[in-house]
Amino acid sequence: MHSATRRTTYRDRKAEERRAAIEAEADRRRLARELSLSRERPGMGWYALFTNPMRERSVEVRAIEAGFCAYVPEGSIWTKPQRSTDYVRRERCALPRYVFVAEPNGRPVDWFFLRRIDGVHGALGNEGRPLMLRPGAISLLRAMEAAGEFNFNKDPSAPPPPVATYVRGDKITIKSGPLAGFTGPAVAASDRHGVDIEVLLFGRATITRVPLDFIAEAA
């Protein structure tokens, strides 16, 4: 009896520690993003970093804490955890593995430092030279995020999308959402939630998951 009680207490304590760590990291990121916005100036040159999988947010925070401006576009997704009857809204990176950075003080970008941030794979560029994004690109991404264009699914009270039968290799066109107009092959069979599509993004093949009601089979 005492052993079972100790195990339960230990599990509860570890679960509470995990929740506290997640909340602390969320607060750290929120403060970092506010700091980044306060540093931004008109006419700054923005660049795109390519990160290791699932490292976008940690790279964003570390870049901001090092004195840069950084931005990761996000969209919401509704999910239902196991053994739960309630849907939970979570934030997800709209452009997986991309972090946008700028030097706010007008100095040359310290690429040696940025490439050494844990989780950074490289920078979007040509022949090893980072390329500056077009003027207004970040403003456009922020406007799309604010308008809900990066949301991955609809409110759970909406009717579910019809089940499609896309198979690997099918040519698919994205008709709405942040990647509207892109066409690429399905990399796996679809399910009732969506389909994984390979698109050419910033000159690099990127696999992204798209809801069924955002796509149509290419002509």
N, C-alpha and C positions, 0 to 999 in steps of 0.2 A: 504493500500500500504506500509506504513512504517512498519507495523507489519510483513508483508511477507518479507520485506527486512531484518529486524532484525533476523527473523528465519533463512533466508538463510545465513546471515553473521555468526550467531552462529554455524550452521551446518558446514560451511566451516572452521571456527576456530577450532572446535572440531576435524574435520577430519585432519587438519594440525597438531594438537597436537598429534593425534594418530600416524601419519606418523613419526613425529619427535621422539616419544618415541620408535617406532619400530627400527628406524635407530640407535638411541643411544644404544639400547640393542644389536643390531647386531655388532656395533663397540666394545662394552664391551666384547662380546663373542669372537670376532676376536682377540682382544688383549690378552684375557685370554688364548686362545688356543696357541698363539705364545709364551706366557710365559711358558705354560706347556711343549711345545716342547723344549724350551731352558733349562729346568730343567732335562730332561730325560737323564739317564745314562744307559750304557749296563748292563744287568743282574738284572735290577730292577724287583721286584715281583709285578705282576699285579693281581688285584682282581675285581670281578664284583659286583656292587651294583644294587639292584632291586628297581626301583622308582615307585612312584604313576603315574597314566596315565598323559601323556603330560608334564612331569616334567624333562625329561632327560637333556635338555639344561640348565635349571636353576640350577640343581644339579651339572652339569659339571662346570659351572662358579663359583659357590660357593665353590666347592672343590678346584679348582685351586687358587682362591683368598685366601683360607685358608692355602695354602702352598703345596698342593698335585699336582701330575700330574693326568690328567683326559682326557678321550677320549670317544667320542660318534661317531660311524661310521654313515655315511650319504650317501644317494643316491638322485639323482635328479628325479623329477616328473614333467611332463608337464601337465598343467591344463588350461582350458579356463574359466575365470571368467564370471559370469552372465552379460548379456548386453555388452559383448565384443566379438570382432571378432578375437582377437589375443590370442595366447597361451602364458602362462607365465611359466617360469621354476622356480621351488621352490625346496628347500632342505628338505628332510624328513629323520627322523631317520631310519636307516636300521634295527636295532634290538630294537623294541619298548620296553621301560621301563628298558633298561640296560645302565649303565654307568660304564666304566672301570677306576679304580683308582690305583695309586701307590704312595708309599712314596719315594721321590727322595733322601733323605738324609741318607738312611740306618738305620733310626730309626724304631722301631716297629710301625705298623700302629695304629693310635689312633681311634679305632673303636667306642669308646664312643662318640667322636666328630662327626665322619662321620654319625653315625646313627641319630644324632640330627639335621642334615642339613634338612631344610624344603623340603619335597618332597621325602625323602629317605624312602623306605618301609622296606628294609633289605639288607642283603648281601648273595650272593651265597655261600652256605656252607653245611656242614654235621653235624647234631646234634648241631646246634648253633655255630659251629666253621667255620669261613670263609676259603674258599679253594683258594689257589693260582692257577692262570691259568698256563697252560703248557708253557714252554719257547717258544718264537717265535709266540705265539698266536696273540699278538697285531701287530707284524710286518706283519703277514699274513692278518689280517683284513685291515690294511692300504694299502697293496698291492692290495687287492681286490677292495677297494674303489677307488684307483687311476686308476685301470683298467676298472672302470665302472660297476663292477659286482653288485653293490648295486643300480643301477639305476632302477626305478620302471616301467618305460615305455620308449618307443622309441621316437625319434624325431617325431613331429606331421606330418611332410611331408611323413612319411612312411605309407603304407596302414594299415588300422585298422585291428586288429586281428579278426578272425571269431568268431561269437557268439556261445558259447558253451552252453550246457544244463546240467550243474552240479546241483544237488539238495542236500539238507542237508543230510548228512550221507554218501555221495559218498566218497570212498577212493581215494585220489589223491596223485600223486607223483610229486614233484617239480623237473623238469629236468634241469633247468638252473637258474642263479642268485645266490645271496648270500647263499640261503638255498638249493641249489641243492643236491638231494639225500634224502631229508626228505620226509616222507610220513605221511599223516594224513587225518582225515575226514573233509569234508566241513561242516561249522557250519551254513551256509545259502545258499540259491540258488545263483548261479552266475548271473552276469549281463555282459554287454558288456565291462566293464572295468576290471573285474577280479573276484576273489572269495576269501572269507575268509576261511582260513584253520587253524586247530588246530594242532600244532606240539610240540614235546617235546624238549625244548631248555634249556640246562644247568639244566636238571632235573625238569623243570617246564613246565606245559602246557601253551603254548603261542599262541594267535590267531594273525595271520599275513595275510595281504592282498597281493595276488600274481596275477600278470597279467596273462591273459589266455594263452599267448604264452610262458609262463614259465613252464607250467604244462602239465600233461597227466594223464589219469585215470589209477589207479594202477591195475596191472594184478591180 
